[in-house]
C-alpha cells in the first residue's frame, strides 16, 4: 500500500499530464476525487495545484453511480446528461486510475468509465481531447439490430467482429435513415470519427452486395449522377437534413439561410472563393465557409431528397465548442454564430486597423451615424455585412444629472421582446386580523411573470369589490406545509415559485408590521392525540406583533396568543366549562370554611372581617389554580431555522418574565421568534373547531376558471416594446461619466438604417432569478409588406417594406423540444415545410403559428427581383427545368 506522501508525488506528476492520442483516461466522480485530494494534502484552484494540510478522512471505495446511468437497451453505463467537468466529475490518466483501483478498490466493474484521447481536428491538424461521451451506434445486420457504445476511434472494419462476421468476408457499410441509405467510403484505417458517424446513427452492414469498384468507374458514376440529376423529381433547395442527434436546431437555421437567395447565390456561384480570409484570427480559416458552401451546393443540386450535414457539423463544433456533442441547443444562437463565423471567414479586410470610438458631442445624429458606420466598415466588410447588417441608435440618459450618451451600433438581427400577458390563478386563504371574521378562500389572477406584490394587489382589488379595505402593505404571504410556516415571501419574489399544490395563506397584519418597536412572533400549534401520549402539528400557524415596550410575562404572552386564536375555539363552551369548574371548587371550599369560621359582616359593605378576607384570598387561589389547570395550551420555544420542534416547555408561573430578546433573530417572519402552542386534551374535547381552517368560506372567485384564450400579439407590439424607453434595473445601472459613478438611467433603442434581409428573433424564452419560461402566444406577423418606416428614425430613400421568406419554429418546452422551418423556395415562390430529413409542401396560411421563433424578411424590391427565378441555373423558371421539359416533349 502506498503512503500518503507517495500518492501525493504521483498526483503532482500526473494531475496535469499532457494529452496523447490513443491514451486511456478515466472518469471519476468529483466528490470522491476532491476527498482524495484533501486526504493527500492537495488543493486545486483554477488548475493551479496548491499544497495544504492533509485531512484524516480517506475517500473510501470508488463509486461512479452518481455520474453514470445505465442504457436500458444495453448493459453499458454512460455519463448522465447535463453534468459539468470539475463540478460533477473529473478525468484522470491511466497511471492515477491504477493507483486508485489498487489503493481504494472500485465498487464494481460498472463504475469503470474508460475513455480515449482522440484527435478532433481535420486531416493534418491536431486538436486532442478526451472523448467524454461515446457514440451510441445501432448496427443492423440481416434484419437484426444491436446497439453498441463505441469510441470514435473504433475502426469501421472491426464492426464485423462485433457481429461475428468473418474478417475475410467482404461487406459494405451504409448510414441508414428510415428507408434511405447512404454508402460509407471505407479504407483499412477508416474509423467512426473519420467517416463522420454521429450519436444514435444507424449503420447497415450488408454482406450480400460485395464491393466491386472495378465494375463502376468514377467517370461512369459521375455520368450516372448527372443523368439522375437532370431527370430527378427533386426541386433544387427542397433537400432535408438528417438529424444527427438533437441537431434539429442546426437544420432549421440552415434551411432558413438556404432560402435567402442573395446569400445562396453568392455561394452557388463560387463568389466566396476569392474572398476567403485565411489570415483573420477571428475566423475559422475559411473552413466554415467551405463547409457551408459544400452543404448549400448539395442542397440545391436537386440530386437528393435529403442529406446528412456531418461535415458541416464537424467544422461547426471545431470552431464553436458550445456546439460540440449532441445536446439540444438554441437555433438563434446557432444562427448568430453562423453569420458571425461566415462574416469573419469572408471578411474583405485582411488586417483590421485600430479604430478609436467616436463621440456624439457636437455632432448631429446624421454625422455621427455616418461616422460610426464608416468606422464599422473599416474593420468589417463582407457579404454578411452587405446583406444582414443595419444600424441601431442607443441612447442612455442619467436620471441624476441628465447626462446623455448616444451610440450607433451595427446589428445583424433584432431580438424583440414579447409583451405577454399570460395569467395564472393562485389559490390562497385570507386570515383576517379580526377574530370574529372567518377565513376566506380566494383565487387571484396574476401575471405569470408577476411578483408577490402583484398577487397582494390582486387580492386587495377583490376585497375592495366586497366593500372592505385591506391594503396590500398589510399583507404577509406565506406557504404553510405540514401545518407549519415553510416560508414567507418577500414582495419582489416571483409568483412563478408558487406551485399549484402549495398551501398559500395571506395574513392580515396591523399597521405596526413595519415598526421596529414590535417583535415578530410565529406560533405553530400542536394537539394531543387520542391516547394523550404525544402531540402532532395541527391547524395553521399565526403571526403576531408583540410590542417591545411591554414588560412581557408568560401569562400575558399566553393571553395575547389566546386572543389571536379564539376563532378556532367555541369560547362559550370553554368559558361555561371553566366557570362551572371554578364554582364547584369554590363552593366546596366555602362549605368547609363555614363549619370552621364564623362569617361576621357589619352593615357597612366596605368593612370585611378577618375571616371573610381569608375566605376571599382562598377563593382567589382556587380560581387561579382552576385557571392554570384548565389552560388551553403549553408554550414551547423553538429555533426559527429548524423544523425540529422538540424544545423545552416554559414550565413557569404566569408572573414570570418572558424575555423575547433572547430569541429574536431578524425583522421578517423568516427570522422571527418561533413558539409552539401545545394544546391539551381539555381544549380538544371542549371547544376546538377544526372546520374553521379546514373549511374556509369560499369567495365567488373560487369558481372562476381562466379561459384559455390563445393570446395573440402583433409583431408591431414587439417592435414598439423594443423601441420603448426603459429604466434600467439596479443591477444594470449605467456608469455616468459626469457623475463618476453608476447611476439610475434610462435606455432607448431606435432603428437608424435597415438591412436587405431583416432577421427578427422573437424572445419567447424568458429567464430570471426565479424561473425560466417560454411564451407560447401567437405572434401575428405579416407575410407581405411588413412596413418598418414607422420605426426608422434615419432618413432613407431605400424601400422600407419587407416580405417573409423563412421561419424557424420551436415546439416544446425549455431545454428540449423540436425545431422545424418554413421556407419559400425562390424558384417557384411556394412555401415548404422542413422537418429534419422530411420536406413537404405548404402555403403561407400555415406559416403564422405559436411556434414561430425566427422570422427572415427580404426587402420588397429584392423580393421582386429574386423570387421566381434561379440566377445560377437560368433555365429554371418558376420551379421548372425548361430543358428537361423539352426532353420530355421530344420523347
N, C-alpha and C positions, 0 to 999 in steps of 0.2 A: 504493500500500500504506500502510495506516495505521500510525502509530508505536505503540509500546507505551503511551505516555502518552495518545494519542488513544483507544486501546481501553479504557484504564483509566477515562477520563472517561465513555465510553459505558456501561461497566459500572456506574459509580456512578449514572448517570442512569436506567438501565433494569432493574437487577437486582431492584428492589423495585417494579416497575411495577404499578399497581392493575389489577385485572381489569375488563374491559368486555365485556358480552355481544356475542358475534359476532366478537371479536378472534381472530386466529390466534396460537397458541403452538406450540412445538415441543419434542419430547422429545430429550434428548441424554444419552449415557451418562456416568455420574458420573466415571469415571476420566479421560476426556478433559476434561470441564468443570473438574475440580479442577486438572488440569495447566495449563489455560488461566488460571485464576485465579492460580495460583502464578507463571506466566510474566509476568503483567502486574502482579504485586505486590499481590494482594488475598487476604484470608483471610476465610472466613465462619465465624462461631462463634455457633450458636443464633440464626440470622437476623440477626446483627449483622455489619456489614461492617467489617473491620479492615485497615488498610494494613500491608504488610510488604515486605521486601526482594524485588524481582523475581528469579526464577530465570533461568538462562541456557538453559533447555530448552524449546523451542517444543513445543506439544502435538501437532503433526503433522496428518495428514489426519483428517477426521471419519468415524468408523465406528460405527454403532449395531448391529452384528451381535451384540454381546454381550447386548443387551436386546431385540432383535426376533426373531421367529420366523415362518416362512412358513406360511400356511394351506395345507394340502395340497390343498384344493378350489379355491383361487383363487391369484392372484399377489400377494395382499395380505400385508404383513408386520405382525403385531400384536405387542403387548407381551407378553413371556413372563410366565408365572404366578409369583406369589409374590415379585415384585420390590418393593422399597421406595423411595419417593421420597426423594431426598437421600442415599440409601445406594447404590442401583443406577443411578438416573437422576435428572436434573433437568429442569425445564420452563423454557424461555426464551422471551421475547417475540419477535415478528417482527423488531423492529429489531436485536436481538442476533444472531438467526439469519442475517440478511442479512450482517452483519459477518463471522460465522464462515465462511459459504459463500464469501465473496469473498476473505477473507484466507488461509484454510486449505484450502479445497476439500473437497467431500464425495465420498467414495469412489465411491458410485453412488446412483442415484435410490432404490434400496431402503432407503437409510439415512436418508431424509427421512421423519420421523414428524410430520405436521402435525395439529394438534388445534385445537378451537374452545372458546371460553368459552361456557358455557350457564347459563341460569337454572334451577336445580334446585328452585325453590320453587313453591308452589301459586300459583294465579292471584291477582295483586295483590301477592304477596310478592317479595322479592329475595334469592336465595341463589346467588351466582355461583361457579362452579367450572370448572376446566379438565377437559374431557372426555377423561380419560386413555385409557379403553377404548371403542372404537366398538362399535356394535351389529352383531352378525353376523345378518343377516336373510336368510331364504330366500324368494324371490319365486317364486310358482307361477302360471304363465300358460299356458293351453292345453296342460295336461299336461306342461309343461316347467318344471323347477325350476332357478333360478340363485341363486347365493349372492353377497351383497354385504356389505361392511363400511361402514356408514353412520353419520354423525353423528346424534345425537338431534335436531338442528336441521333435519335433512333434511325438506323438505316432502313430504307424502304424495302430492300431485298430481305431483311430479317423478318418482315411481316409474315413471310412464308413459314418460318419456324413456329410462329405463334399459332398458325392454323394447321400445323403438322403437314405442310406440303413439302415435298422433296426439294432440296436446294437446286437440284439439276433440272427440275421441271420448269419450262418457260411459262410465265404468266404475264398478264398486263394489268396495270392499275388504273383505276378511274376515280375521280371525285364524283360522287353521286348526289344529286339534289332532286328528290322526287323521281320522276321518270326520266330526267335528263342525266347524262353522264359526260364528263369531260376527261379526255385521256391525260395521263400524267407521264411526262417525259422522264425516263429514269436512266441513271448511269449506275455504275457499281458503287460509287460513293454518295449517291443521292440519299438525302436524309429528309425527315418530315419538315425540317426547317427550310432546306433548300428548295423544296417543291411548293412551299407556301401553305402547308397544312394549317388549319385553324382549329379552334376549340369546337368540339362536337361535330367535326367533319365526318362524313361517311365515305369510306374508301372501299370501292368494289374491287375484289380480286377475281380475275377471270382467267381460268386455265384452259378454256376451250377455244380461245382465239389467240394462237401463238403469234408472237411478234414476227413480222416478216417485212423489214424495212426495204428489202431489195425489190419487192413487188410494187412498191409505190414510191416513185422518186419525188423529191421536193418540188421539182418543177411541175410534175403532174398534179401534185396536191394543190399547188397554187392555182393551176388552171381549173381544177375542180371547184376550189373555193371561189374563184372569180365567177364561174358559171352559176354556182349556188347563190352567190351574192346578187347577180343580175336577176335571177329567177326566184328570189326569195320573197315570201309574203310579208316579211318583217319591214316595217317602215323605219327609216333612219330616225334615231332618237327614242324609239319605243323599245328600249332594252332594259330589262330588270336587272337588279344587282343582288346576287346571292347574299344571304345573311350568314356571315362567317362566325356568328356567335355574339348576339347582342350588338350587332353593327347596323341596325336599322336607323339609328341616329345619324350615322355617316351616310348611308344610302340616300336618305331623303334630302339631305343637304346637297349632295352631289346632283341628284335629279333636278333640284331647283336651279342650280347653277348651269346644268346642262341645257336648260331651256331658256337661258339668257343668250339670245342669238349673237350679240356683239362679242361676247367672251368666247362662245363656242366656235364662231367663225375664225377668230384670231388663232385658236389652237389648231383647228382643222386645216387651215391654210398654211400652217407651219410658220407663221409670222413670229412666233415666240422664240424660235431657234436663234435668231440673230440678236435677241435681246436678253438671253440668259446671262445673269451676272454671277460669275464664279468667284468674284473677289469679295462679295458682300458678306461680312462676318455675321450679319443678322439673318442671312438667308439660309437655304438648305443646299447650297452648292448646285442649284439647278435641278436637283433630283426630284423635288416635289413637283416642279413644273413639268419635268419629263414624264413622271408617273401619271400626272393628271392628264397630260396631252394624250398619252397612250390609252388611258381609260376612255377619254372622250372619243377618240378615233374608233375604238371598239364599239362604243355605244351608238355611234352614228353611222357605222358601216352597213347596217341592215342585215348583217350575217346571222345574228343570234337573237333569240328572244330574251336571253339573259346572259350575264357574265359574272364571274367571281372577281371582285376587286382586291385580290390578295396582294398584288404588287403595290397598289396604292396604299393599302392598309399598312404594309411593312414600312414604306417610306414615311408615311404619316407618323407612325409610332416612333420611328428613329429620331425625328426632329421635334416631336411633341410627346414627351414621356407621359403626360397625363392621359394619353390615349393608348398606352401600352396595355395589353391584356384584352379581356373581353367583358369588362363591366359596362353596364348601360351608362351612356353619357348624354350630355345636352347637345342637341343638334345646333343650337345657336352658337354655343362655344366652339363646336367643330367648324361651323361656317366662318366664324370670326378668325380662327387660326388659319383656315384655308385661304381666305382672302389676303390676310396679312403675309402668310408664307409665300403665296404666289407673287404678291407685290414685291417682296424683298428678293425673290429669285429672279424677277424680271425688271428690277429697278434699273432704269437707264442711267442713273447717277452712279458711276463706278466708285468714286471716292466722295463721301459726303463731307461737305465743308462745315466748319463750325459757324452756326448762326445764332447771334445773340437775340434774346427775346426782346421784342419791341415794346413800346409803351403807348397807350392811347392818349396820354396827356398832350393837349394842344393839337390834336388831330380830329378830323371828322370821322364818323363811322366808315364812310366810303374809302377814305385814305387809309385808315388803319386796317380795314378788311382786305384791301388790295395788297398792302404791305405784308400782312400775315399770310395771305395765300402765296405770294411770291417767295416768302421765306420757306414755306412748306415745300414748294416746288423745287427749291434749291437742293433739297435732300431727298425728295420723293417724287419720282416721275416714272410711271409705269402704266400698263393697260388697266390695272385695277384703279389707279387714280383717275384715269380718263373716264372710266365707266361708273365707278361707285362713290367717288368722293364728293362731298358737298362741304359747305362752311356753316359753322354754328357760332352764334354770338352768345356768350355767357356774361352776365352782369352780377357782380357781388356788391352789396350795399351794407356798410356798417351802420347798425341801428344806434350806435352811441355817438359817433362823430360825423355820420353821414358820408364817410369816405366811400368812393365808388371805384371799383376795379372792373375793367372791360377786357375780355379776351375773345379772339376769333380763333376757333379750333376746327380742323377738318374732321369730318365724320364719314364712316364707311357704311353705317346703318344706324337707324334710330330705334332705341329701346324705349317704348312708350308704356306708361303705367295704365292699368285698367281701373276705372273708378267704380269698383264693385260695391254693391250694397246688399250683399248676401247676409240674411238674418238667420239667427238661431233662437230657439226658445229655451230659456233656462228656468227650470222649476225650482222654487225656493219657498221657505216658510218664514213668515214675518213673526218675530217675537216682540209684541208691544211692551212698552215700559209700564203701562197701566195694567195692574194685576186683574182688574175687572174685565179686561178685554181678552177674547180668546186668541189663539194662534190662527193665522191666516195663511193659506197656501196660494201662491201666485205662479203664473207662467209669464215671464217677462221677455218680450222681444228685444234683441240687441244685435248689433252688427257682429259678425263673426270675428272681425278684426278689432272689435271694441275692447274697452277696459272695464274693470270693476266699477269705476266711477260712472261709466255709461250705463252699467246694469242698475246702479243705485238711482240714476236719473230716470230710467225707465220705470222703476218701482215707484219713485216719487210722483211721477206723472199719473200712474194708475191710481194711487191713493188719493191724489187731489181730485180725480174724477168722481170719487166717492164722497167728496165733501170734507175730507180731512187733510191735515197738513203734516207731513213728516219730511223735513229737509234731508237731502242725501248726505249732508255733512254730519248728521246724527245717526248714521247707519254704520254698523260693523258687520261685514260679510265674513262668514266662517264656514268651513267644512267640518261636519260632525261625522266621526267614524267610530263605530262601536261605542256609541253614547259618550264620546269624549271629543273635545276640540282637537281636530287633527292639525288645522292651520287656520289662521286668519289672514285675509287677503289685504294687500296694500291697494290703494285707489288706482295706481297705474299698472297693476297686474292685468294680464290679458285674460279675457273670458274664455279663450280657447283652452286654457289649462283646466277648465271645469269639464268633467266628463258627464255623460248622460246619467250614469247611476250614482253620481255623487250626491250626498245629502247636504244641501246648502241652506243655511239659516242666516237671516238678516236680523240682527239685534238692534232694537231702538235704544239709543243711548241718550242720557241727559246732556244739556248744554255744557256740562263740566267735562265732557270727554276729552277736550283738547287742553284742559287746565293741568298744569304741573303740580297743583295743590291737592291732587287726588291720587290714590293708589288704584291701579287696575288689578282686579281680582277675578280669577276664573274659578268657578265652583262646579266640580263634577259630582254626580250623585250616584250612590250605591244603595242597594237594598238587601236585607237578609233573605236567604232563600227559605223555602217552606220548613226546612229542618233546623233553621237558625244556627247552622254550623259555619257558613261562610257568606260573603257578600259578593254581588256582581253588579256591574255598572248598569244604570237604568236611566230612563228619561233623557232629557237634553241638558247640557251644561247651562249655567247662567253667567252673565258678565256683570260685574259690579264696579261701581266707582265709590271708593271709601275716602272721605276727607282725611288728609294728613293732620289737620288741626285737632281732630278728636283724640281724646285720651281713650284709646280703644281697649275694651276688656273682652274677655271670652264671651261673657253674657251679651254684651252689646253687639258683638260681631254675629253671634248666633241670631239675635233678634233682627239684625239687618238682613241676614240671609233669609230668614223666615218670611220677612215682609216681601221679599222678591221671588218667593216660590209658592205663595199662597194659592195661585191659580191651579196648582197641581193637587190641592187637597180640598176636601169638603170641610171647611173650617167650622161649620155648625156642629158636625158630628164630633170633631176634635174638642171644641170648646165645651159642649154639653157633657161629653165623657169625662173630660178633665174636671169640670165643675162638680159632677156627681162624686168623683173620687175624692176631691178635697173636702166636700161637705160631709161625706161619710166618715172620713178620718177625724175631722174636727168635732163632729157630734159625739163620736165615741170618746174622744179625749175630754170633752166638756162634761159628759155624763160621769166620768170617773172623777173629775175635779169637784163636781157638786157634792160628792159624798165626803170629800176631804176638806173642802174650804167653804166657808160661808161667803156668799157674794153680797156684800152690802154696798148700796149705792145711795147717795143723797139725792134729793130732788133736783139738785143742780147737775145737769148732764155733763158739765165740764169737769166735774170732780170725779176722779177714778180712784177706787181703793187699791190697796197693795195687792189684794188677792185678784181683783179684776185685771190689773196690769200684768200679773203673772200669767193669767189665762190668755190675754191678748198676745203676749210675747210667744206663748206656746202655740197659739193658732197660726201666727206668722211663720214660726219654724215649720209647723206641719204643712202649711201652704207651699213654702219654698221646697220642702222635701218632696211633696207631691209633684211640684212642677219639674224638679230635677229628675225624678223617677219617670216622668212622662215626657221627656224631651223627644222631639221627632227624630233627631239625628245626633251623631257624634262627629266632631270635626277632626280632620286629619290634615297635616301639611305635607305637601309633596314638592318635588323639584319640577319646574316647568319644562326642563329639557329632557324629561324622562317619561315614559309611559308605564313605569313601574310604580304603582300607586300603593305599595305596601309601606306607608310611612308610619310614624308613631302617633298614637292618639293624644290629643291635648287633654289629658285627664286632670283638669284643674277646676277650681271654683269659678263661678260666674264673675266674681270680683277681680280675678287675676288679670293682670295687664297682658294684652296680646300685641306684641311688637312686630308690625309688618315690615319694618326696615330691615330686619334680618333676612327677609325672603325676597324683597323687591329686586328685580333684575333689569327692567327696562321700561320704556314709555308706551309700548304697544302690548296688545294681548298675546302676542307671540312670546313675550318675555315677562309675562305677568306672574303675580303670586298665584300659585295653584293650590286649591283646597279640595278635599273630598268630604261631602256630607253623607255619612253612612247612616241610612235610615233603619230604624229598628222594626221589630215585628208589630209593635203597637201602632206606629204610623201607617204601616202597610195594611193592617187589618181595619183600622178605624176610619181612614179617610183618603188614602192615596188613590188618585183618579188617573189611570194611565191613558184613558181616552183623550185627555186634554192634549197630549202631544202625539199620540198615535193616530188620532182622527181630527186634525185641524180643520177648521171651516174652510171651504174652498171658494175662492173668488171666481167670478164668472170667466176669468181669463184661462182657468184650468181646462176649460172645454174647447179652447181655440186650438187650431192646427195651422201651422204655416202652410199656406198654399204654395206648392212647388211650381211657381211660375218660372218659366225659362227666362232668366234675366238676359236682357238684350242691351248691349252697349253699342253706341255708334262709334265708328273709328274717329269721327270728328271730336267726340268727347275725350278720347285718348290723347289726341293732339292738343286739345285745349288744356288738359291737365298737365301735359308735358311742358307746355309753354307758360303755365301759370306761375306767378311769383310764389315762392315758398320760404318760410322762415326755417333756417337750419336748426336742427336739434342741438342740445348742449354738447353731445359727443362730436358734432361736426362744426363747432364754432370756427369762424374764419379768422386767420391771423391778420389783423388790421395793421398795415404799415404805418399808419398815422398814430394809432393808439399804442403801438408796440406790444400788443398782447392779443390773445384770442377773444373775440367779441361776438355778441349776438349779431346776426346778419341775415339778410335775405339773398336768395339766389333766383335768377331767371334765365331761361333759355329762349332764344329766338333763332329762327332759320334765316340765314342770310342768302345762301345760294344752294341750289338743288342739283343732284347728280343726274346722269342719264338713266341710271337704274336705281330706283329707291327701294331699299330693303327695310321693312318695318318689323321689328321684333316686339310681339305682344307679351308683356311681362306677366304671364299667367302664374308664375311661381313666386310666392312671397315668403320671405324668411325674416324671422325676428328672434329676439332672445327667448321667446316663449313658445313659438310654434312655427311650423312650416305648413304651407297650404298651397293649393292650386285653385285658381279661379277658373271655373269651367263655364262661364257665361258666354253666350253667343256675342261675338263682335260683328256688328253689321258693317261690312266694308264694301265699297263699290267695286264692281268688276271693271267697269269702264268709267272714264272721265273723273278720276279722283283729282279734284282741284285743290292744289296746295297754295294758291295765290293768297288766301286769307291768313296763312301762317308765315308768309315770306315778307320780311321787312326790307330786304335789299332790293335795289332797283335792278330789274332784269328785262330783257327783251325775249328771253327764251320761253318756250312752251312751258306751262305750269300744270298741265293736265297729264294724268298717267292712266295706263290700263294694266290690269293684273295679268301676269304671265305664269306665276308659280306660287304654290302654298305648301308649307311644311306643317304637318299635323302631328299632334301628340295626344294619344289616348292613354288613359290610366292615371295613376297617382304619382306622387313624388318618388324619385329614386328607382323608378321602373317604368312600366307601361310600354307602349309601342309607337313607333314613328312611321308615318306614310307621307306621301306627297301627291299633290295635283300639279300637273304641268300642261301648258299649252304648247302643242307641237308646232314649231314655226313653219313647217312645210304645208300643213293643211289647215292650220288655225283652229284645230279642235282640241278639246280638253281630254286628258287621260289621267288615270289613277295608278300610281306607282306604289306597290306594296312588296318590298324586297324584290324577289325574282319575278313577281307577277305584275303584268301591265294590262289594264283593261280600259275600255273606252268610257268616257264620262261626258258631262256637259257642265256649263257654267252655273246651272241652278244647284248643283251638288257641292260646289266649292266652299260656300259660306257655312261652316259648322262650328260647334263649340270647341272643336279640337284644333282649329286654326292657330298656329303658333308663330310662323314666319310668313310674311307677305312680300312678294317680289313684284314690283311695278316697273313697267317700261314706259318712258316718256312717249306721249301720243305721236309726235312727229316721227320718232324712230319705230314705233309700233306699226305705223302705216307703211314704213319703208321695208321692214324685215318680215313681218308676219305674212305667210302665204307664199314665201319664196325660199329657195335654198341657194345662197350665194356660192357655196362650194361646188354643188352639182347643179348647174343651171338647167339641166334637163328635167329636174324635178320641180314641178309647179303644182301647188295646191295638193301636195302629197302624192302625186302620180308620176311615175317614170315614163316620159313620153317615148323613149327608145324602146323600153320594154313593151309598152302598149302597141307600138308599131310592129314589133316582132310577133306579138300575139295575132295581129291582123294578118301578117304575112302567112302565118301557119294556117 
